[in-house]
Amino acid sequence: MNKAELVSAIAKRADVPSSTVDAVLNGLQEELVEAITRGEKVAVSGLLTVERTQRSARTGRNPQTGESIDIPAANTVKVTAGSNLKKAASNVPV
């Protein structure tokens, strides 16, 4: 499902215009970006948690040449599924 399909599905479910849903999703995106920039953790109960984490510097290996390379420390984003998403995933047969 891409963003346009998500906007359409939410608009239909909530019985609101697609433009309103699109504006809300854009606002959510902007707030998430700003919160991660500030180093804040964002938790939407039952759905997901998004937080900035740090990855330590490490030594890696170039898979083509086998040469060792130094990978610098970096900030990254960690997204954790909430209880409702975990329950939905566990109810789907494998």
PyMOL Python script that loads the backbone (N, CA, C, O; Angstrom):
from pymol import cmd

cmd.read_pdbstr("""\
ATOM      1  N   MET A   1       0.843  -1.171   0.000  1.00  0.00           N
ATOM      2  CA  MET A   1       0.000   0.000   0.000  1.00  0.00           C
ATOM      3  C   MET A   1       0.890   1.235   0.000  1.00  0.00           C
ATOM      4  O   MET A   1       1.756   1.388   0.861  1.00  0.00           O
ATOM      5  N   ASN A   2       0.672   2.105  -0.962  1.00  0.00           N
ATOM      6  CA  ASN A   2       1.445   3.346  -1.005  1.00  0.00           C
ATOM      7  C   ASN A   2       0.651   4.457  -0.311  1.00  0.00           C
ATOM      8  O   ASN A   2      -0.454   4.225   0.178  1.00  0.00           O
ATOM      9  N   LYS A   3       1.221   5.653  -0.273  1.00  0.00           N
ATOM     10  CA  LYS A   3       0.601   6.753   0.460  1.00  0.00           C
ATOM     11  C   LYS A   3      -0.767   7.118  -0.117  1.00  0.00           C
ATOM     12  O   LYS A   3      -1.709   7.346   0.642  1.00  0.00           O
ATOM     13  N   ALA A   4      -0.894   7.176  -1.430  1.00  0.00           N
ATOM     14  CA  ALA A   4      -2.167   7.538  -2.049  1.00  0.00           C
ATOM     15  C   ALA A   4      -3.252   6.530  -1.693  1.00  0.00           C
ATOM     16  O   ALA A   4      -4.389   6.909  -1.415  1.00  0.00           O
ATOM     17  N   GLU A   5      -2.903   5.256  -1.701  1.00  0.00           N
ATOM     18  CA  GLU A   5      -3.868   4.217  -1.340  1.00  0.00           C
ATOM     19  C   GLU A   5      -4.244   4.312   0.142  1.00  0.00           C
ATOM     20  O   GLU A   5      -5.403   4.111   0.506  1.00  0.00           O
ATOM     21  N   LEU A   6      -3.260   4.619   0.992  1.00  0.00           N
ATOM     22  CA  LEU A   6      -3.519   4.784   2.422  1.00  0.00           C
ATOM     23  C   LEU A   6      -4.446   5.969   2.666  1.00  0.00           C
ATOM     24  O   LEU A   6      -5.397   5.861   3.440  1.00  0.00           O
ATOM     25  N   VAL A   7      -4.178   7.095   2.014  1.00  0.00           N
ATOM     26  CA  VAL A   7      -5.019   8.290   2.152  1.00  0.00           C
ATOM     27  C   VAL A   7      -6.448   7.962   1.737  1.00  0.00           C
ATOM     28  O   VAL A   7      -7.396   8.326   2.432  1.00  0.00           O
ATOM     29  N   SER A   8      -6.604   7.289   0.624  1.00  0.00           N
ATOM     30  CA  SER A   8      -7.933   6.943   0.128  1.00  0.00           C
ATOM     31  C   SER A   8      -8.665   6.023   1.098  1.00  0.00           C
ATOM     32  O   SER A   8      -9.847   6.229   1.372  1.00  0.00           O
ATOM     33  N   ALA A   9      -7.979   5.018   1.617  1.00  0.00           N
ATOM     34  CA  ALA A   9      -8.605   4.068   2.540  1.00  0.00           C
ATOM     35  C   ALA A   9      -9.018   4.739   3.848  1.00  0.00           C
ATOM     36  O   ALA A   9     -10.103   4.470   4.365  1.00  0.00           O
ATOM     37  N   ILE A  10      -8.167   5.606   4.386  1.00  0.00           N
ATOM     38  CA  ILE A  10      -8.490   6.305   5.634  1.00  0.00           C
ATOM     39  C   ILE A  10      -9.649   7.273   5.402  1.00  0.00           C
ATOM     40  O   ILE A  10     -10.550   7.374   6.235  1.00  0.00           O
ATOM     41  N   ALA A  11      -9.628   7.976   4.286  1.00  0.00           N
ATOM     42  CA  ALA A  11     -10.706   8.921   3.967  1.00  0.00           C
ATOM     43  C   ALA A  11     -12.048   8.199   3.892  1.00  0.00           C
ATOM     44  O   ALA A  11     -13.058   8.690   4.395  1.00  0.00           O
ATOM     45  N   LYS A  12     -12.045   7.045   3.268  1.00  0.00           N
ATOM     46  CA  LYS A  12     -13.278   6.265   3.140  1.00  0.00           C
ATOM     47  C   LYS A  12     -13.737   5.761   4.510  1.00  0.00           C
ATOM     48  O   LYS A  12     -14.921   5.843   4.833  1.00  0.00           O
ATOM     49  N   ARG A  13     -12.817   5.246   5.307  1.00  0.00           N
ATOM     50  CA  ARG A  13     -13.147   4.691   6.624  1.00  0.00           C
ATOM     51  C   ARG A  13     -13.641   5.783   7.586  1.00  0.00           C
ATOM     52  O   ARG A  13     -14.580   5.563   8.351  1.00  0.00           O
ATOM     53  N   ALA A  14     -13.003   6.954   7.543  1.00  0.00           N
ATOM     54  CA  ALA A  14     -13.347   8.037   8.463  1.00  0.00           C
ATOM     55  C   ALA A  14     -14.422   8.964   7.901  1.00  0.00           C
ATOM     56  O   ALA A  14     -14.897   9.860   8.599  1.00  0.00           O
ATOM     57  N   ASP A  15     -14.803   8.756   6.656  1.00  0.00           N
ATOM     58  CA  ASP A  15     -15.794   9.583   5.980  1.00  0.00           C
ATOM     59  C   ASP A  15     -15.413  11.069   6.020  1.00  0.00           C
ATOM     60  O   ASP A  15     -16.214  11.928   6.385  1.00  0.00           O
ATOM     61  N   VAL A  16     -14.152  11.340   5.628  1.00  0.00           N
ATOM     62  CA  VAL A  16     -13.647  12.714   5.521  1.00  0.00           C
ATOM     63  C   VAL A  16     -12.983  12.862   4.150  1.00  0.00           C
ATOM     64  O   VAL A  16     -12.638  11.861   3.522  1.00  0.00           O
ATOM     65  N   PRO A  17     -12.804  14.088   3.685  1.00  0.00           N
ATOM     66  CA  PRO A  17     -12.166  14.285   2.369  1.00  0.00           C
ATOM     67  C   PRO A  17     -10.714  13.789   2.355  1.00  0.00           C
ATOM     68  O   PRO A  17     -10.007  13.849   3.360  1.00  0.00           O
ATOM     69  N   SER A  18     -10.303  13.306   1.200  1.00  0.00           N
ATOM     70  CA  SER A  18      -8.924  12.834   1.037  1.00  0.00           C
ATOM     71  C   SER A  18      -7.915  13.939   1.312  1.00  0.00           C
ATOM     72  O   SER A  18      -6.832  13.675   1.834  1.00  0.00           O
ATOM     73  N   SER A  19      -8.263  15.174   0.964  1.00  0.00           N
ATOM     74  CA  SER A  19      -7.332  16.282   1.192  1.00  0.00           C
ATOM     75  C   SER A  19      -7.061  16.480   2.678  1.00  0.00           C
ATOM     76  O   SER A  19      -5.947  16.834   3.063  1.00  0.00           O
ATOM     77  N   THR A  20      -8.069  16.253   3.513  1.00  0.00           N
ATOM     78  CA  THR A  20      -7.897  16.373   4.962  1.00  0.00           C
ATOM     79  C   THR A  20      -6.962  15.289   5.476  1.00  0.00           C
ATOM     80  O   THR A  20      -6.059  15.560   6.268  1.00  0.00           O
ATOM     81  N   VAL A  21      -7.180  14.074   5.027  1.00  0.00           N
ATOM     82  CA  VAL A  21      -6.332  12.948   5.443  1.00  0.00           C
ATOM     83  C   VAL A  21      -4.897  13.182   4.992  1.00  0.00           C
ATOM     84  O   VAL A  21      -3.958  12.942   5.752  1.00  0.00           O
ATOM     85  N   ASP A  22      -4.723  13.649   3.758  1.00  0.00           N
ATOM     86  CA  ASP A  22      -3.380  13.923   3.241  1.00  0.00           C
ATOM     87  C   ASP A  22      -2.683  14.988   4.079  1.00  0.00           C
ATOM     88  O   ASP A  22      -1.494  14.865   4.371  1.00  0.00           O
ATOM     89  N   ALA A  23      -3.414  16.035   4.470  1.00  0.00           N
ATOM     90  CA  ALA A  23      -2.833  17.090   5.300  1.00  0.00           C
ATOM     91  C   ALA A  23      -2.439  16.552   6.672  1.00  0.00           C
ATOM     92  O   ALA A  23      -1.403  16.936   7.214  1.00  0.00           O
ATOM     93  N   VAL A  24      -3.251  15.672   7.230  1.00  0.00           N
ATOM     94  CA  VAL A  24      -2.938  15.077   8.541  1.00  0.00           C
ATOM     95  C   VAL A  24      -1.690  14.196   8.444  1.00  0.00           C
ATOM     96  O   VAL A  24      -0.820  14.256   9.313  1.00  0.00           O
ATOM     97  N   LEU A  25      -1.601  13.388   7.400  1.00  0.00           N
ATOM     98  CA  LEU A  25      -0.417  12.529   7.240  1.00  0.00           C
ATOM     99  C   LEU A  25       0.849  13.362   7.012  1.00  0.00           C
ATOM    100  O   LEU A  25       1.918  13.023   7.519  1.00  0.00           O
ATOM    101  N   ASN A  26       0.725  14.447   6.253  1.00  0.00           N
ATOM    102  CA  ASN A  26       1.883  15.331   6.061  1.00  0.00           C
ATOM    103  C   ASN A  26       2.289  15.970   7.380  1.00  0.00           C
ATOM    104  O   ASN A  26       3.479  16.103   7.665  1.00  0.00           O
ATOM    105  N   GLY A  27       1.309  16.366   8.186  1.00  0.00           N
ATOM    106  CA  GLY A  27       1.602  16.926   9.504  1.00  0.00           C
ATOM    107  C   GLY A  27       2.265  15.906  10.408  1.00  0.00           C
ATOM    108  O   GLY A  27       3.198  16.240  11.139  1.00  0.00           O
ATOM    109  N   LEU A  28       1.797  14.667  10.369  1.00  0.00           N
ATOM    110  CA  LEU A  28       2.406  13.590  11.153  1.00  0.00           C
ATOM    111  C   LEU A  28       3.858  13.392  10.747  1.00  0.00           C
ATOM    112  O   LEU A  28       4.735  13.245  11.599  1.00  0.00           O
ATOM    113  N   GLN A  29       4.108  13.388   9.445  1.00  0.00           N
ATOM    114  CA  GLN A  29       5.477  13.222   8.950  1.00  0.00           C
ATOM    115  C   GLN A  29       6.381  14.340   9.449  1.00  0.00           C
ATOM    116  O   GLN A  29       7.491  14.081   9.913  1.00  0.00           O
ATOM    117  N   GLU A  30       5.914  15.577   9.357  1.00  0.00           N
ATOM    118  CA  GLU A  30       6.707  16.721   9.800  1.00  0.00           C
ATOM    119  C   GLU A  30       6.998  16.649  11.295  1.00  0.00           C
ATOM    120  O   GLU A  30       8.120  16.923  11.721  1.00  0.00           O
ATOM    121  N   GLU A  31       6.003  16.284  12.091  1.00  0.00           N
ATOM    122  CA  GLU A  31       6.194  16.183  13.536  1.00  0.00           C
ATOM    123  C   GLU A  31       7.162  15.059  13.892  1.00  0.00           C
ATOM    124  O   GLU A  31       7.993  15.221  14.786  1.00  0.00           O
ATOM    125  N   LEU A  32       7.065  13.923  13.206  1.00  0.00           N
ATOM    126  CA  LEU A  32       7.998  12.824  13.460  1.00  0.00           C
ATOM    127  C   LEU A  32       9.430  13.242  13.144  1.00  0.00           C
ATOM    128  O   LEU A  32      10.347  12.961  13.915  1.00  0.00           O
ATOM    129  N   VAL A  33       9.620  13.911  12.012  1.00  0.00           N
ATOM    130  CA  VAL A  33      10.959  14.364  11.622  1.00  0.00           C
ATOM    131  C   VAL A  33      11.518  15.336  12.658  1.00  0.00           C
ATOM    132  O   VAL A  33      12.676  15.222  13.061  1.00  0.00           O
ATOM    133  N   GLU A  34      10.694  16.293  13.090  1.00  0.00           N
ATOM    134  CA  GLU A  34      11.160  17.266  14.084  1.00  0.00           C
ATOM    135  C   GLU A  34      11.466  16.603  15.422  1.00  0.00           C
ATOM    136  O   GLU A  34      12.461  16.943  16.063  1.00  0.00           O
ATOM    137  N   ALA A  35      10.628  15.663  15.854  1.00  0.00           N
ATOM    138  CA  ALA A  35      10.860  14.967  17.126  1.00  0.00           C
ATOM    139  C   ALA A  35      12.150  14.150  17.074  1.00  0.00           C
ATOM    140  O   ALA A  35      12.922  14.153  18.033  1.00  0.00           O
ATOM    141  N   ILE A  36      12.386  13.455  15.970  1.00  0.00           N
ATOM    142  CA  ILE A  36      13.610  12.659  15.822  1.00  0.00           C
ATOM    143  C   ILE A  36      14.820  13.584  15.790  1.00  0.00           C
ATOM    144  O   ILE A  36      15.861  13.255  16.359  1.00  0.00           O
ATOM    145  N   THR A  37      14.700  14.723  15.139  1.00  0.00           N
ATOM    146  CA  THR A  37      15.796  15.694  15.102  1.00  0.00           C
ATOM    147  C   THR A  37      16.146  16.181  16.503  1.00  0.00           C
ATOM    148  O   THR A  37      17.317  16.379  16.825  1.00  0.00           O
ATOM    149  N   ARG A  38      15.117  16.374  17.339  1.00  0.00           N
ATOM    150  CA  ARG A  38      15.340  16.817  18.716  1.00  0.00           C
ATOM    151  C   ARG A  38      15.783  15.672  19.635  1.00  0.00           C
ATOM    152  O   ARG A  38      16.170  15.913  20.779  1.00  0.00           O
ATOM    153  N   GLY A  39      15.730  14.446  19.147  1.00  0.00           N
ATOM    154  CA  GLY A  39      16.122  13.294  19.953  1.00  0.00           C
ATOM    155  C   GLY A  39      15.006  12.755  20.826  1.00  0.00           C
ATOM    156  O   GLY A  39      15.255  11.999  21.765  1.00  0.00           O
ATOM    157  N   GLU A  40      13.776  13.140  20.519  1.00  0.00           N
ATOM    158  CA  GLU A  40      12.638  12.684  21.299  1.00  0.00           C
ATOM    159  C   GLU A  40      12.109  11.355  20.771  1.00  0.00           C
ATOM    160  O   GLU A  40      12.225  11.049  19.584  1.00  0.00           O
ATOM    161  N   LYS A  41      11.531  10.581  21.670  1.00  0.00           N
ATOM    162  CA  LYS A  41      10.893   9.320  21.328  1.00  0.00           C
ATOM    163  C   LYS A  41       9.411   9.600  21.109  1.00  0.00           C
ATOM    164  O   LYS A  41       8.791  10.296  21.912  1.00  0.00           O
ATOM    165  N   VAL A  42       8.837   9.070  20.036  1.00  0.00           N
ATOM    166  CA  VAL A  42       7.425   9.251  19.742  1.00  0.00           C
ATOM    167  C   VAL A  42       6.736   7.892  19.865  1.00  0.00           C
ATOM    168  O   VAL A  42       7.108   6.935  19.186  1.00  0.00           O
ATOM    169  N   ALA A  43       5.733   7.817  20.735  1.00  0.00           N
ATOM    170  CA  ALA A  43       5.012   6.562  20.930  1.00  0.00           C
ATOM    171  C   ALA A  43       3.538   6.782  20.656  1.00  0.00           C
ATOM    172  O   ALA A  43       2.906   7.648  21.261  1.00  0.00           O
ATOM    173  N   VAL A  44       2.995   5.994  19.742  1.00  0.00           N
ATOM    174  CA  VAL A  44       1.569   5.983  19.474  1.00  0.00           C
ATOM    175  C   VAL A  44       1.084   4.658  20.052  1.00  0.00           C
ATOM    176  O   VAL A  44       1.289   3.598  19.461  1.00  0.00           O
ATOM    177  N   SER A  45       0.446   4.729  21.201  1.00  0.00           N
ATOM    178  CA  SER A  45       0.073   3.555  21.975  1.00  0.00           C
ATOM    179  C   SER A  45      -0.637   2.506  21.127  1.00  0.00           C
ATOM    180  O   SER A  45      -1.619   2.799  20.444  1.00  0.00           O
ATOM    181  N   GLY A  46      -0.126   1.280  21.184  1.00  0.00           N
ATOM    182  CA  GLY A  46      -0.710   0.167  20.454  1.00  0.00           C
ATOM    183  C   GLY A  46      -0.303   0.083  19.006  1.00  0.00           C
ATOM    184  O   GLY A  46      -0.498  -0.954  18.372  1.00  0.00           O
ATOM    185  N   LEU A  47       0.265   1.163  18.457  1.00  0.00           N
ATOM    186  CA  LEU A  47       0.596   1.170  17.031  1.00  0.00           C
ATOM    187  C   LEU A  47       2.095   1.036  16.794  1.00  0.00           C
ATOM    188  O   LEU A  47       2.553   0.047  16.222  1.00  0.00           O
ATOM    189  N   LEU A  48       2.858   2.036  17.236  1.00  0.00           N
ATOM    190  CA  LEU A  48       4.295   1.988  17.017  1.00  0.00           C
ATOM    191  C   LEU A  48       5.024   2.988  17.898  1.00  0.00           C
ATOM    192  O   LEU A  48       4.427   3.908  18.457  1.00  0.00           O
ATOM    193  N   THR A  49       6.328   2.783  18.007  1.00  0.00           N
ATOM    194  CA  THR A  49       7.220   3.705  18.695  1.00  0.00           C
ATOM    195  C   THR A  49       8.367   4.006  17.752  1.00  0.00           C
ATOM    196  O   THR A  49       8.926   3.105  17.127  1.00  0.00           O
ATOM    197  N   VAL A  50       8.715   5.293  17.651  1.00  0.00           N
ATOM    198  CA  VAL A  50       9.805   5.726  16.782  1.00  0.00           C
ATOM    199  C   VAL A  50      10.800   6.489  17.633  1.00  0.00           C
ATOM    200  O   VAL A  50      10.418   7.394  18.375  1.00  0.00           O
ATOM    201  N   GLU A  51      12.085   6.131  17.534  1.00  0.00           N
ATOM    202  CA  GLU A  51      13.106   6.831  18.298  1.00  0.00           C
ATOM    203  C   GLU A  51      14.429   6.853  17.549  1.00  0.00           C
ATOM    204  O   GLU A  51      14.697   6.002  16.701  1.00  0.00           O
ATOM    205  N   ARG A  52      15.254   7.850  17.883  1.00  0.00           N
ATOM    206  CA  ARG A  52      16.580   7.965  17.286  1.00  0.00           C
ATOM    207  C   ARG A  52      17.537   7.152  18.143  1.00  0.00           C
ATOM    208  O   ARG A  52      17.498   7.233  19.371  1.00  0.00           O
ATOM    209  N   THR A  53      18.388   6.378  17.507  1.00  0.00           N
ATOM    210  CA  THR A  53      19.406   5.602  18.219  1.00  0.00           C
ATOM    211  C   THR A  53      20.766   5.889  17.592  1.00  0.00           C
ATOM    212  O   THR A  53      20.863   6.425  16.488  1.00  0.00           O
ATOM    213  N   GLN A  54      21.803   5.522  18.321  1.00  0.00           N
ATOM    214  CA  GLN A  54      23.161   5.703  17.812  1.00  0.00           C
ATOM    215  C   GLN A  54      23.767   4.352  17.484  1.00  0.00           C
ATOM    216  O   GLN A  54      23.630   3.392  18.242  1.00  0.00           O
ATOM    217  N   ARG A  55      24.434   4.294  16.351  1.00  0.00           N
ATOM    218  CA  ARG A  55      25.143   3.094  15.951  1.00  0.00           C
ATOM    219  C   ARG A  55      26.629   3.379  16.121  1.00  0.00           C
ATOM    220  O   ARG A  55      27.133   4.381  15.614  1.00  0.00           O
ATOM    221  N   SER A  56      27.319   2.516  16.823  1.00  0.00           N
ATOM    222  CA  SER A  56      28.744   2.705  17.089  1.00  0.00           C
ATOM    223  C   SER A  56      29.572   2.539  15.820  1.00  0.00           C
ATOM    224  O   SER A  56      29.145   1.904  14.855  1.00  0.00           O
ATOM    225  N   ALA A  57      30.756   3.122  15.845  1.00  0.00           N
ATOM    226  CA  ALA A  57      31.702   2.911  14.744  1.00  0.00           C
ATOM    227  C   ALA A  57      32.128   1.446  14.763  1.00  0.00           C
ATOM    228  O   ALA A  57      32.217   0.827  15.824  1.00  0.00           O
ATOM    229  N   ARG A  58      32.383   0.915  13.607  1.00  0.00           N
ATOM    230  CA  ARG A  58      32.776  -0.499  13.535  1.00  0.00           C
ATOM    231  C   ARG A  58      33.606  -0.747  12.289  1.00  0.00           C
ATOM    232  O   ARG A  58      33.701   0.102  11.403  1.00  0.00           O
ATOM    233  N   THR A  59      34.191  -1.906  12.242  1.00  0.00           N
ATOM    234  CA  THR A  59      34.972  -2.312  11.076  1.00  0.00           C
ATOM    235  C   THR A  59      34.113  -3.249  10.250  1.00  0.00           C
ATOM    236  O   THR A  59      33.570  -4.226  10.768  1.00  0.00           O
ATOM    237  N   GLY A  60      33.991  -2.951   8.967  1.00  0.00           N
ATOM    238  CA  GLY A  60      33.231  -3.790   8.057  1.00  0.00           C
ATOM    239  C   GLY A  60      34.141  -4.385   6.998  1.00  0.00           C
ATOM    240  O   GLY A  60      35.359  -4.210   7.044  1.00  0.00           O
ATOM    241  N   ARG A  61      33.553  -5.078   6.057  1.00  0.00           N
ATOM    242  CA  ARG A  61      34.329  -5.714   5.009  1.00  0.00           C
ATOM    243  C   ARG A  61      33.651  -5.466   3.673  1.00  0.00           C
ATOM    244  O   ARG A  61      32.444  -5.667   3.535  1.00  0.00           O
ATOM    245  N   ASN A  62      34.427  -5.031   2.693  1.00  0.00           N
ATOM    246  CA  ASN A  62      33.903  -4.854   1.346  1.00  0.00           C
ATOM    247  C   ASN A  62      33.638  -6.248   0.776  1.00  0.00           C
ATOM    248  O   ASN A  62      34.574  -7.038   0.653  1.00  0.00           O
ATOM    249  N   PRO A  63      32.395  -6.575   0.426  1.00  0.00           N
ATOM    250  CA  PRO A  63      32.083  -7.928  -0.032  1.00  0.00           C
ATOM    251  C   PRO A  63      32.727  -8.298  -1.370  1.00  0.00           C
ATOM    252  O   PRO A  63      32.919  -9.479  -1.658  1.00  0.00           O
ATOM    253  N   GLN A  64      33.059  -7.302  -2.183  1.00  0.00           N
ATOM    254  CA  GLN A  64      33.666  -7.615  -3.479  1.00  0.00           C
ATOM    255  C   GLN A  64      35.159  -7.901  -3.354  1.00  0.00           C
ATOM    256  O   GLN A  64      35.677  -8.803  -4.013  1.00  0.00           O
ATOM    257  N   THR A  65      35.856  -7.131  -2.503  1.00  0.00           N
ATOM    258  CA  THR A  65      37.304  -7.278  -2.413  1.00  0.00           C
ATOM    259  C   THR A  65      37.763  -7.960  -1.134  1.00  0.00           C
ATOM    260  O   THR A  65      38.895  -8.439  -1.056  1.00  0.00           O
ATOM    261  N   GLY A  66      36.887  -8.008  -0.124  1.00  0.00           N
ATOM    262  CA  GLY A  66      37.272  -8.578   1.161  1.00  0.00           C
ATOM    263  C   GLY A  66      38.081  -7.605   2.000  1.00  0.00           C
ATOM    264  O   GLY A  66      38.491  -7.949   3.108  1.00  0.00           O
ATOM    265  N   GLU A  67      38.320  -6.406   1.502  1.00  0.00           N
ATOM    266  CA  GLU A  67      39.117  -5.399   2.202  1.00  0.00           C
ATOM    267  C   GLU A  67      38.354  -4.867   3.414  1.00  0.00           C
ATOM    268  O   GLU A  67      37.145  -4.645   3.343  1.00  0.00           O
ATOM    269  N   SER A  68      39.064  -4.663   4.530  1.00  0.00           N
ATOM    270  CA  SER A  68      38.464  -4.086   5.728  1.00  0.00           C
ATOM    271  C   SER A  68      38.237  -2.597   5.521  1.00  0.00           C
ATOM    272  O   SER A  68      39.081  -1.900   4.957  1.00  0.00           O
ATOM    273  N   ILE A  69      37.088  -2.119   5.984  1.00  0.00           N
ATOM    274  CA  ILE A  69      36.796  -0.687   5.905  1.00  0.00           C
ATOM    275  C   ILE A  69      36.269  -0.230   7.259  1.00  0.00           C
ATOM    276  O   ILE A  69      35.632  -0.996   7.982  1.00  0.00           O
ATOM    277  N   ASP A  70      36.542   1.026   7.589  1.00  0.00           N
ATOM    278  CA  ASP A  70      36.037   1.599   8.826  1.00  0.00           C
ATOM    279  C   ASP A  70      34.696   2.260   8.537  1.00  0.00           C
ATOM    280  O   ASP A  70      34.587   3.105   7.649  1.00  0.00           O
ATOM    281  N   ILE A  71      33.678   1.866   9.298  1.00  0.00           N
ATOM    282  CA  ILE A  71      32.348   2.448   9.162  1.00  0.00           C
ATOM    283  C   ILE A  71      32.169   3.405  10.342  1.00  0.00           C
ATOM    284  O   ILE A  71      32.238   2.968  11.491  1.00  0.00           O
ATOM    285  N   PRO A  72      31.941   4.696  10.092  1.00  0.00           N
ATOM    286  CA  PRO A  72      31.846   5.666  11.184  1.00  0.00           C
ATOM    287  C   PRO A  72      30.558   5.505  11.993  1.00  0.00           C
ATOM    288  O   PRO A  72      29.595   4.897  11.528  1.00  0.00           O
ATOM    289  N   ALA A  73      30.553   6.048  13.191  1.00  0.00           N
ATOM    290  CA  ALA A  73      29.352   6.066  14.018  1.00  0.00           C
ATOM    291  C   ALA A  73      28.284   6.878  13.307  1.00  0.00           C
ATOM    292  O   ALA A  73      28.597   7.786  12.537  1.00  0.00           O
ATOM    293  N   ALA A  74      27.025   6.555  13.564  1.00  0.00           N
ATOM    294  CA  ALA A  74      25.934   7.261  12.889  1.00  0.00           C
ATOM    295  C   ALA A  74      24.678   7.218  13.743  1.00  0.00           C
ATOM    296  O   ALA A  74      24.502   6.330  14.578  1.00  0.00           O
ATOM    297  N   ASN A  75      23.811   8.192  13.519  1.00  0.00           N
ATOM    298  CA  ASN A  75      22.481   8.162  14.115  1.00  0.00           C
ATOM    299  C   ASN A  75      21.563   7.426  13.154  1.00  0.00           C
ATOM    300  O   ASN A  75      21.719   7.523  11.936  1.00  0.00           O
ATOM    301  N   THR A  76      20.610   6.693  13.703  1.00  0.00           N
ATOM    302  CA  THR A  76      19.653   5.966  12.889  1.00  0.00           C
ATOM    303  C   THR A  76      18.287   6.026  13.562  1.00  0.00           C
ATOM    304  O   THR A  76      18.176   6.507  14.689  1.00  0.00           O
ATOM    305  N   VAL A  77      17.265   5.551  12.896  1.00  0.00           N
ATOM    306  CA  VAL A  77      15.919   5.561  13.440  1.00  0.00           C
ATOM    307  C   VAL A  77      15.483   4.125  13.709  1.00  0.00           C
ATOM    308  O   VAL A  77      15.678   3.233  12.883  1.00  0.00           O
ATOM    309  N   LYS A  78      14.892   3.924  14.880  1.00  0.00           N
ATOM    310  CA  LYS A  78      14.385   2.613  15.268  1.00  0.00           C
ATOM    311  C   LYS A  78      12.867   2.707  15.360  1.00  0.00           C
ATOM    312  O   LYS A  78      12.336   3.566  16.064  1.00  0.00           O
ATOM    313  N   VAL A  79      12.175   1.830  14.654  1.00  0.00           N
ATOM    314  CA  VAL A  79      10.717   1.773  14.698  1.00  0.00           C
ATOM    315  C   VAL A  79      10.336   0.429  15.311  1.00  0.00           C
ATOM    316  O   VAL A  79      10.754  -0.624  14.828  1.00  0.00           O
ATOM    317  N   THR A  80       9.541   0.473  16.377  1.00  0.00           N
ATOM    318  CA  THR A  80       9.109  -0.735  17.062  1.00  0.00           C
ATOM    319  C   THR A  80       7.598  -0.867  16.933  1.00  0.00           C
ATOM    320  O   THR A  80       6.859   0.085  17.187  1.00  0.00           O
ATOM    321  N   ALA A  81       7.151  -2.037  16.542  1.00  0.00           N
ATOM    322  CA  ALA A  81       5.714  -2.279  16.396  1.00  0.00           C
ATOM    323  C   ALA A  81       5.045  -2.312  17.764  1.00  0.00           C
ATOM    324  O   ALA A  81       5.596  -2.846  18.726  1.00  0.00           O
ATOM    325  N   GLY A  82       3.853  -1.734  17.835  1.00  0.00           N
ATOM    326  CA  GLY A  82       3.069  -1.754  19.057  1.00  0.00           C
ATOM    327  C   GLY A  82       2.266  -3.041  19.171  1.00  0.00           C
ATOM    328  O   GLY A  82       2.296  -3.883  18.273  1.00  0.00           O
ATOM    329  N   SER A  83       1.556  -3.186  20.270  1.00  0.00           N
ATOM    330  CA  SER A  83       0.831  -4.424  20.561  1.00  0.00           C
ATOM    331  C   SER A  83      -0.230  -4.755  19.511  1.00  0.00           C
ATOM    332  O   SER A  83      -0.405  -5.923  19.165  1.00  0.00           O
ATOM    333  N   ASN A  84      -0.933  -3.756  19.003  1.00  0.00           N
ATOM    334  CA  ASN A  84      -1.967  -4.024  17.991  1.00  0.00           C
ATOM    335  C   ASN A  84      -1.364  -4.531  16.683  1.00  0.00           C
ATOM    336  O   ASN A  84      -1.917  -5.430  16.050  1.00  0.00           O
ATOM    337  N   LEU A  85      -0.231  -3.958  16.279  1.00  0.00           N
ATOM    338  CA  LEU A  85       0.425  -4.439  15.056  1.00  0.00           C
ATOM    339  C   LEU A  85       0.981  -5.843  15.244  1.00  0.00           C
ATOM    340  O   LEU A  85       0.886  -6.680  14.347  1.00  0.00           O
ATOM    341  N   LYS A  86       1.562  -6.099  16.417  1.00  0.00           N
ATOM    342  CA  LYS A  86       2.102  -7.430  16.694  1.00  0.00           C
ATOM    343  C   LYS A  86       0.992  -8.475  16.690  1.00  0.00           C
ATOM    344  O   LYS A  86       1.164  -9.571  16.156  1.00  0.00           O
ATOM    345  N   LYS A  87      -0.148  -8.130  17.290  1.00  0.00           N
ATOM    346  CA  LYS A  87      -1.279  -9.058  17.342  1.00  0.00           C
ATOM    347  C   LYS A  87      -1.790  -9.324  15.925  1.00  0.00           C
ATOM    348  O   LYS A  87      -2.085 -10.470  15.586  1.00  0.00           O
ATOM    349  N   ALA A  88      -1.898  -8.290  15.098  1.00  0.00           N
ATOM    350  CA  ALA A  88      -2.375  -8.467  13.723  1.00  0.00           C
ATOM    351  C   ALA A  88      -1.433  -9.367  12.935  1.00  0.00           C
ATOM    352  O   ALA A  88      -1.882 -10.221  12.171  1.00  0.00           O
ATOM    353  N   ALA A  89      -0.138  -9.182  13.115  1.00  0.00           N
ATOM    354  CA  ALA A  89       0.841  -9.995  12.390  1.00  0.00           C
ATOM    355  C   ALA A  89       0.799 -11.449  12.853  1.00  0.00           C
ATOM    356  O   ALA A  89       0.969 -12.360  12.043  1.00  0.00           O
ATOM    357  N   SER A  90       0.575 -11.671  14.138  1.00  0.00           N
ATOM    358  CA  SER A  90       0.587 -13.043  14.655  1.00  0.00           C
ATOM    359  C   SER A  90      -0.675 -13.806  14.252  1.00  0.00           C
ATOM    360  O   SER A  90      -0.672 -15.037  14.288  1.00  0.00           O
ATOM    361  N   ASN A  91      -1.747 -13.118  13.869  1.00  0.00           N
ATOM    362  CA  ASN A  91      -2.979 -13.772  13.473  1.00  0.00           C
ATOM    363  C   ASN A  91      -2.994 -14.195  12.004  1.00  0.00           C
ATOM    364  O   ASN A  91      -3.936 -14.853  11.562  1.00  0.00           O
ATOM    365  N   VAL A  92      -1.964 -13.826  11.247  1.00  0.00           N
ATOM    366  CA  VAL A  92      -1.895 -14.184   9.840  1.00  0.00           C
ATOM    367  C   VAL A  92      -1.177 -15.530   9.711  1.00  0.00           C
ATOM    368  O   VAL A  92      -0.068 -15.682  10.224  1.00  0.00           O
ATOM    369  N   PRO A  93      -1.786 -16.503   9.038  1.00  0.00           N
ATOM    370  CA  PRO A  93      -1.126 -17.803   8.905  1.00  0.00           C
ATOM    371  C   PRO A  93       0.167 -17.706   8.089  1.00  0.00           C
ATOM    372  O   PRO A  93       0.287 -16.893   7.172  1.00  0.00           O
ATOM    373  N   VAL A  94       1.114 -18.548   8.447  1.00  0.00           N
ATOM    374  CA  VAL A  94       2.426 -18.537   7.787  1.00  0.00           C
ATOM    375  C   VAL A  94       2.392 -19.349   6.526  1.00  0.00           C
ATOM    376  O   VAL A  94       3.404 -19.458   5.834  1.00  0.00           O
TER     377      VAL A  94
END
""", "prot")
cmd.dss("prot")
cmd.show_as("cartoon", "prot")
cmd.util.cbc("prot")
cmd.orient("prot")
